[in-house]
């Protein structure tokens, strides 16, 4: 039998991007996690946001590692959102996919390999997410194990209705989801990474999910300090969730689903307003009350009563009945969208 002279097509280049600010405590572990990846070709892009600690020395120490490092440094400290966007500019032109890795997070050696198997399985997969461990404990994600590829609109709908968890900080993105002239990570939002996930999913295509451990998130006292520096009111996160529901919900959900999700969140928001008022933060409560009125939401006294009355049932259901957990699919269910 004659031997074929054809060579297998080269695998796509993947870039790991790490924006970092004063990351000497954890950055070395993140770099090692990238160096240990089994997938090739791989490059690690690191942008130092004018750190004042030993961050530059750590980056320099790994310059000759097995995975090439492309490093940059901002002349002055900028907002974390701008730094997230700026690190993308370090990616080589031939980069086909990229994934962010925060300086204090990690991933197992097989992470990129497993994510890329799904990413290249179809031409229209725009992002791939996967299982996340936070401080060593697996987080529930509520995506059905029978399916690895979803319509993008369906994944978006699951995040809104089922509270399915897409670990937004660990998503593998297709490079062309970054559009010229558009901020990939919106600089006017605290949850800019979640905003990017919602926006990309809303634009169509398909999305993948690895039913396995591909991400390690570390949470500790002082983590996210740069976010706190540039966005002292982290309460904005709650308000942004309402914006996400109203911006992306109508196209991804049925009318009934949208009303359910919107009402569920309004109850959460009303309880938070009451809590802020009861704990002396009336200025914050009035600010967000006015925000709601400006968006056509005019909560009445009975809305606050309803929000408090259903709270015990909500907590019970969330802890014990787990209403958002994926139920087993029947054997004849469609498990592929090809």
N, C-alpha and C positions, 0 to 999 in steps of 0.2 A: 504494500500500500504506500502510495506516495505521501511524503510528509508535506503538510501545508506550510507555506512560507508566510502565512498571515500571522501578525502579532496581535495579541489582545489589546484592545483600546486602552490607552492610559487612564488611570483613575482620576477623578476630578480633584483639584486642589482644594483643601479645606483650611480655613484660617480660624484660629482661636484668637479672640480679641479680648484683651484685659486692660480696662481703664483702672488706674490705681492712684491713690493719694495716701501718703504716709502708711504704706502697707508692709513695713518691714517685719511685723509680727507674723504675718501669714503668707506673704507673697511667695516665699520660697516653696512652700507646700503646693501652691497653685502651679508654679512653674514645673515642679517635679511631676505633677499629675499630667501635664501636657507632654512632658518628655517621655512619660511611660506609655503613651497611647500606642496602640498597635496599628492604627490606620496610617497609611502613607499614600500620597504626599500630604504633608502637614506643615504649617508654619504658625508661629506664635507672635502676634502683634501686641506689644505692650506700650501704652502711653502713660507716662508719668505726669501727673497733674501738678507739677512744681512741688514735689514732696520736700519736706525739710528733715526727713529722717534718713535711714540707711537704704531706702528703696533703690536709688541709682546703683549702689554697689552690688546689691543682690542681682539686679538685671544684668550687670556687666559680668558677674561671676558665671552666668549660664550662657554667655554669648556663643560659646563653641559647642553647645549641646547637640544631641542627635536630631532634635527638631530645631530648625533655624529660628532665631528670634529677630524680629524687626522691631526696634525700640525707638521711641520718640519721647520728647519732654516739652511740656508747655512752658513758655517763658514766665507765665504767672498762673496762679490757680484760677480756674474757671468753674462754672457750675457743673454739677455732675452730669446733667443732661447734655451740655455742650461737649463735655469730655467723652461721653458715650458715642456721640456722633463723630467726633474728631478721630477716635481710634479706628473707625472704619476706613478712614482715608489712608491708613498705613497698609491696608491689604494689597497684595500684588494684583496686577491687572487680571491675571489669569485665574484668580480665586473664583470658584464656582459655588461654594457654600461657606458659611461662617457660623460660629457659635461664640457667644460671650461667656467668659469665665471671670467672675469677680475675684479680686485678689485674695479674698478670705473664703472662697468656695473651692470645691474639688470635684473630681469625677473619677470613676474606675477606669482602668486601662482599656477596657473594651467599649467605652462609651461612644466614641466617634465611629468606630467600626460598625456597631449595632445600629446607630442612627443612619449612617450612610447606606446600609443595606436597604432600608425602607426608602430613603430619599431618592435613590436611583431606580427604584422599582417601577416608577411611572413618570412620564414626562411632565405631569402637571402638579406634582407635589411641591408645595411652596414652603412648607416648614415641617419639621419633625420634633415632637416633644417626647417625654418619657418619664419613667419613674424617678421620684425625688426622695432623698433621705434628708431630713432636717435634724441636725445634731444626732445623727446615727439612727434615727427612727423613720421608717417608711411612712410617707404621707399618703392617705387615700386619694385616689384621683377620679374614681367613678366612671372611668371609660371601660366599656365591656371588653373582656379579655379575648372574645372571639374575633375581634376586628382590629387590624393595625392601620388601615387606611380609611379615612373618612372624607366625605365631601367637606370642604372648608366651612361652608355655611352650617353644616350639621355639627361640626366641632364647636363653632361659635355658639350655636343654640344650646349645646350641652353645658357650656360654661355658664350660660345665663340661667337656664331652667334647672338643671341638675346640680348646679354649683360644681361641675366637673373642674378638676384642677389641672391647668396647663402651667407647669413651672416656667414662667415667662423668662426668667433670667437664664434659663438653660436651654432655650430653643435653638435648634439647628435651622438656619435660614438659607433659602436659596438666594444667591447673590443679587439676582435681578429683582428681588422684592424691594431693594433700595432704589428708589426712583430719583433721577436727576432733578435737582431744584427743590426737593422735598426733604424736610428734616425727618429722618427715619425714626428717631426718638423725639417726640414733641417736647420742645424746651419750655412749654408753658404748663407742664403737668408733672406732678410728683411721681405718679405711677406711669412714667413714660414708656416703660418696657411693656406693661400690660396694654397700654394704648396701641403700641406697635403690633402686638399680637392680634388684637381685635380688628385693627384696620386691615392688616394683611388677610386675615380670614374672611373679612367682609368682601374682599375683592375677587373671590372665587378660587377655582382650582381645587386641589385636595390637600389634606394634611395627614401626617403619619403620627403614630404613637407607639413607642417601644414599651412593651409590657415587661419591664425589667429595670434594674437600677442603673441609671445613667447620669445621676446628678447628686452631688452632696452640697447641702447648704448649711452654713454655720451661722447661728444666731447667738449673740452674747452681748453683755452690757457694753455699750459704746459702739456696736456695729451700726453702720449707716450714719456715722457722725457727720460725714460731709453732706449728706442729704439734709440733716438737721440744720447744718450751717446755712444752707441756701434756701431751705423751706422750713422755717421754724414752726409753722403750723401744720404738722403732719395730719391734722384733722382734715386737711384737704383731700386725703385719700378717700375718705367716706363720700365726700361730695363728688369726687371724680367717678366713683362707682355708679352714681345716679346718672352722670353724663354718659357713661359707657352704655348703660341700659337704654337710655333715650336715643342715643346716636346710632347704635347698631342693632338694637332689639327689633324695631319694626320690620326690617328686611329679613331677619333670620328667624323670626318667630311668627306663629299664627296670632291672630288678634287675641284669642283667649289666653295663649301662653304669655303674650306681652303684658296683658292686664294682670295676670297672676304674678309675674316677676316684678312688675312695677309696684304692685300693692305690697308684696312681701318686703321689698326694700323700703318703701315709704314707712312701714311699721318700724323697721330698724332705725330709720332716720328720726322718726318721732320720739322713740325711746331715748335716742342719744340727745336730742334737744332737751328733753325733760331732765336727763342726767346732768347736762351742762348747767341748766338753770338751777337745779337742786344743789349743786356743788359750788355755786357762786360764780360760775362763768357765764353770766347772763349776756355779756357782750357778744360772746361767741355764739350763744343760742340765738340771739336776735339777728346776728349777721346771716346765719344760715336759714333762719325763718324768712328773712327778706329775700334771700336767694330763691327759695322755693316759690314764694309769691311771684317773683319775677318770671318764673318758668310756668306760671299758670296753676301752681299747686297751692291751694289755700286750706291748710289743715284747720279743722274745726275742733272744739273741745272733745266731741265724741270720737274723733280720730285718735286722739291721744289716749283716751280710755280704752279703745279697741286695741291699740298697739300694746298696752301694758297687759290687758286681759289675756291675749293669746300668747304672751311670752312663755309662760310655764309649759304650755303644750308644744311650742316650738322647740324649747330646750330638750324636752323629753324625746320628741321625735328625732332630733338631730343626734342625740347620744345613744338612744336605744333602738329605735326602729330603722334608723339610717335610710330615710326615704329616697335618697339620691344614689344609693349604691346600685350598680348595674345588676340586673337580674339575668340568670342564665338564658341564653338564646335557645329557641327550639332547633332541632337538628336540621330542619329544612330552611332555616333563615339564611338570607343572603349574607355571606361573609366577605365578599369581594365586590368592589365597584368597578373592576376592569371590564 
